[in-house]
Amino acid sequence: MPGGRMKRSEIAIIGGGPSGLMAAEILSLQGHSVTVYDSMPTVARKFLLAGKSGLNITHSEDFQRFADRFGAASKPLRTALDAFTPTDVRAWADNLGTETFVGSSGRVFPKAMKASPLLRAWIKRLEAQGVRILTRHRWLGFDGQALAFETPDGRKSVHSDATLLALGGASYPRLGSVAGWLAALKGKDVDIADFRPANCGFDVAWSDPFRERFAGEALKSVTAKSAAGTFPGEFVISRHGIEGSLVYAHAAALRDRLATQGAAALTIDLAPGRSSERLAKDLARQDGKASFSNRLRKGAGLEGVKSALLREIAPDAARAEPQALADLVKALPISVLRPRPITEAISSAGGIRWSAVDESYMLKALPGVFVAGEMIDWEAPTGGYLLTACFATGRAAARGMDAWLQQSQNGG
Ligand SMILES: Cc1cc2nc3c(=O)[nH]c(=O)nc-3n(C[C@H](O)[C@H](O)[C@H](O)COP(=O)(O)OP(=O)(O)OC[C@H]3O[C@@H](n4cnc5c(N)ncnc54)[C@H](O)[C@@H]3O)c2cc1C
């Protein structure tokens, strides 16, 4: 061991996503014998898919603001985030040959706008550090003190000195995070909050003509308001309802309101550059005999999907007085029926409750078993927050495990 501080321990890391691989990096550097087990034929499939949209790896905003994005989980996550900040994420990627840049929104991306070169370099470095990666090993639960796996060669029992579970949340199960671990941990009295979709789209009761004509079209340069606040951006009309980054920013607020009140709406400002009074004047100036489409286009600058959305939500808008019409343009409520299924969500809320985990990320009910990443109960909007927290909790759990092993060896 480096510094001769303790004997080399056998570490099992189950789950080869960003949080598990990050823990493997730290623990192998500390001289432990690390094996990563993953059920899929290759590791980090969700990380690779995140790369398809550019891999938003972290965010450049003020750190306090960054840390606050995790809402109720900001406090328990803070120590881990302090120890691996967005600046550290960028330096880490750089060190693996992946230079990053800050996009116009403040989001940080690799210059290559994909995940594969970073992942390749990372796995190469992990293997050079002695990390063993065993794929097609599906963790089934505990076999007494051992870990039980289903493998192509049948069921296998593995003993470890300490174990990290980094099995992910419950979104996009086709990439490996199927939340099959729930039963194993619930059976050990680990307190787990139900999984809910996060960063997800919502169903809306579109009329058939609107759906057929506008599904796939984006509404750009609008603002959207919910209990989460008012944000600028864009979203997309889907066959089922609405989706896209601006909707995801409001997803937690809409989902929670639906759960508590049974109804929720996202309020859209279709003309954020103009006040309601100014719009009313501009609309009042239009020729009363002109078609409604022309009045909207000339008076409010609305056409295409924006104009159609207004008519879809407010079929009587053509008869409204200029001020009432202006008010609608500035605050058009889209009633959402339900979140899209968790299988389509970018991430999930819920998972292992913070009360079940100690400050070193060890499960209180299972000494020697640590957890990291999206399987813990936290959520955040898109913007690089998810990956940063996965990296940070992977590192924090690895350091917690190393300290626990030292203490155990010292008879503590
Ligand atoms: C389409 C999409 C785009 C995204 N884009 C971004 C982005 O740009 N920026 C961002 O910050 N975040 C993004 N995310 C979210 C981010 O990818 C996840 O939050 C992150 O991958 C979670 O990391 P994790 O290590 O906790 O779990 P995961 O990445 O889910 O990894 C868990 C691993 O555990 C394995 N596993 C599960 N069960 C078992 C078992 N029983 N036995 C053995 N292995 C098992 C899985 O196969 C998987 O490899 C995106 C997500 C999606 C779906």
The ligand as an SDF file (V2000), in Angstrom:
LIG
                    3D

 53 58  0  0  0  0  0  0  0  0999 V2000
  -30.3690   10.4330  -22.5000 C   0  0  0  0  0  0  0  0  0  0  0  0
  -29.6120   10.9160  -21.2850 C   0  0  0  0  0  0  0  0  0  0  0  0
  -28.7930   12.0270  -21.3880 C   0  0  0  0  0  0  0  0  0  0  0  0
  -28.1090   12.4920  -20.2570 C   0  0  0  0  0  0  0  0  0  0  0  0
  -27.3090   13.5860  -20.3870 N   0  0  0  0  0  0  0  0  0  0  0  0
  -26.6610   14.0590  -19.2940 C   0  0  0  0  0  0  0  0  0  0  0  0
  -25.7990   15.1970  -19.4130 C   0  0  0  0  0  0  0  0  0  0  0  0
  -25.5530   15.7070  -20.5120 O   0  0  0  0  0  0  0  0  0  0  0  0
  -25.2440   15.6900  -18.2620 N   0  0  0  0  0  0  0  0  0  0  0  0
  -25.4680   15.1120  -17.0440 C   0  0  0  0  0  0  0  0  0  0  0  0
  -24.9420   15.6170  -16.0380 O   0  0  0  0  0  0  0  0  0  0  0  0
  -26.2160   13.9980  -16.9190 N   0  0  0  0  0  0  0  0  0  0  0  0
  -26.8250   13.4720  -18.0100 C   0  0  0  0  0  0  0  0  0  0  0  0
  -27.5950   12.3560  -17.8950 N   0  0  0  0  0  0  0  0  0  0  0  0
  -27.7040   11.6980  -16.5720 C   0  0  0  0  0  0  0  0  0  0  0  0
  -26.4570   10.8830  -16.2180 C   0  0  0  0  0  0  0  0  0  0  0  0
  -26.0580   10.1160  -17.3440 O   0  0  0  0  0  0  0  0  0  0  0  0
  -26.7550    9.9610  -15.0260 C   0  0  0  0  0  0  0  0  0  0  0  0
  -27.1870   10.7720  -13.9350 O   0  0  0  0  0  0  0  0  0  0  0  0
  -25.5340    9.1540  -14.6050 C   0  0  0  0  0  0  0  0  0  0  0  0
  -25.1290    8.2870  -15.6560 O   0  0  0  0  0  0  0  0  0  0  0  0
  -25.8220    8.3090  -13.3700 C   0  0  0  0  0  0  0  0  0  0  0  0
  -24.6170    7.7000  -13.0160 O   0  0  0  0  0  0  0  0  0  0  0  0
  -24.5610    6.4650  -12.0130 P   0  0  0  0  0  0  0  0  0  0  0  0
  -23.1380    6.0060  -12.0160 O   0  0  0  0  0  0  0  0  0  0  0  0
  -25.1770    6.8090  -10.7300 O   0  0  0  0  0  0  0  0  0  0  0  0
  -25.4900    5.3580  -12.6690 O   0  0  0  0  0  0  0  0  0  0  0  0
  -25.5460    4.7570  -14.1450 P   0  0  0  0  0  0  0  0  0  0  0  0
  -24.8260    5.5830  -15.1120 O   0  0  0  0  0  0  0  0  0  0  0  0
  -26.9790    4.4730  -14.3750 O   0  0  0  0  0  0  0  0  0  0  0  0
  -24.7290    3.4150  -14.0070 O   0  0  0  0  0  0  0  0  0  0  0  0
  -25.2080    2.3330  -13.2220 C   0  0  0  0  0  0  0  0  0  0  0  0
  -24.5340    1.0660  -13.7020 C   0  0  0  0  0  0  0  0  0  0  0  0
  -24.9620    0.0030  -12.8490 O   0  0  0  0  0  0  0  0  0  0  0  0
  -25.1800   -1.1500  -13.6440 C   0  0  0  0  0  0  0  0  0  0  0  0
  -26.1250   -2.0030  -12.9210 N   0  0  0  0  0  0  0  0  0  0  0  0
  -27.4080   -1.7490  -12.5880 C   0  0  0  0  0  0  0  0  0  0  0  0
  -27.9450   -2.7950  -11.9110 N   0  0  0  0  0  0  0  0  0  0  0  0
  -26.9610   -3.7330  -11.8230 C   0  0  0  0  0  0  0  0  0  0  0  0
  -26.8880   -5.0270  -11.2130 C   0  0  0  0  0  0  0  0  0  0  0  0
  -27.9350   -5.5800  -10.5680 N   0  0  0  0  0  0  0  0  0  0  0  0
  -25.7260   -5.6990  -11.2830 N   0  0  0  0  0  0  0  0  0  0  0  0
  -24.6200   -5.1650  -11.9000 C   0  0  0  0  0  0  0  0  0  0  0  0
  -24.6540   -3.9460  -12.4950 N   0  0  0  0  0  0  0  0  0  0  0  0
  -25.8020   -3.2380  -12.4590 C   0  0  0  0  0  0  0  0  0  0  0  0
  -25.7200   -0.6130  -14.9350 C   0  0  0  0  0  0  0  0  0  0  0  0
  -25.5490   -1.5110  -16.0050 O   0  0  0  0  0  0  0  0  0  0  0  0
  -24.9150    0.6720  -15.1240 C   0  0  0  0  0  0  0  0  0  0  0  0
  -23.7580    0.4520  -15.8850 O   0  0  0  0  0  0  0  0  0  0  0  0
  -28.2590   11.8460  -19.0060 C   0  0  0  0  0  0  0  0  0  0  0  0
  -29.0760   10.7030  -18.9130 C   0  0  0  0  0  0  0  0  0  0  0  0
  -29.7450   10.2380  -20.0390 C   0  0  0  0  0  0  0  0  0  0  0  0
  -30.6130    9.0220  -19.9160 C   0  0  0  0  0  0  0  0  0  0  0  0
  1  2  1  0
  2  3  1  0
  2 52  2  0
  3  4  2  0
  4  5  1  0
  4 50  1  0
  5  6  2  0
  6  7  1  0
  6 13  1  0
  7  8  2  0
  7  9  1  0
  9 10  1  0
 10 11  2  0
 10 12  1  0
 12 13  2  0
 13 14  1  0
 14 15  1  0
 14 50  1  0
 15 16  1  0
 16 17  1  0
 16 18  1  0
 18 19  1  0
 18 20  1  0
 20 21  1  0
 20 22  1  0
 22 23  1  0
 23 24  1  0
 24 25  2  0
 24 26  1  0
 24 27  1  0
 27 28  1  0
 28 29  2  0
 28 30  1  0
 28 31  1  0
 31 32  1  0
 32 33  1  0
 33 34  1  0
 33 48  1  0
 34 35  1  0
 35 36  1  0
 35 46  1  0
 36 37  1  0
 36 45  1  0
 37 38  2  0
 38 39  1  0
 39 40  1  0
 39 45  2  0
 40 41  1  0
 40 42  2  0
 42 43  1  0
 43 44  2  0
 44 45  1  0
 46 47  1  0
 46 48  1  0
 48 49  1  0
 50 51  2  0
 51 52  1  0
 52 53  1  0
M  END
$$$$
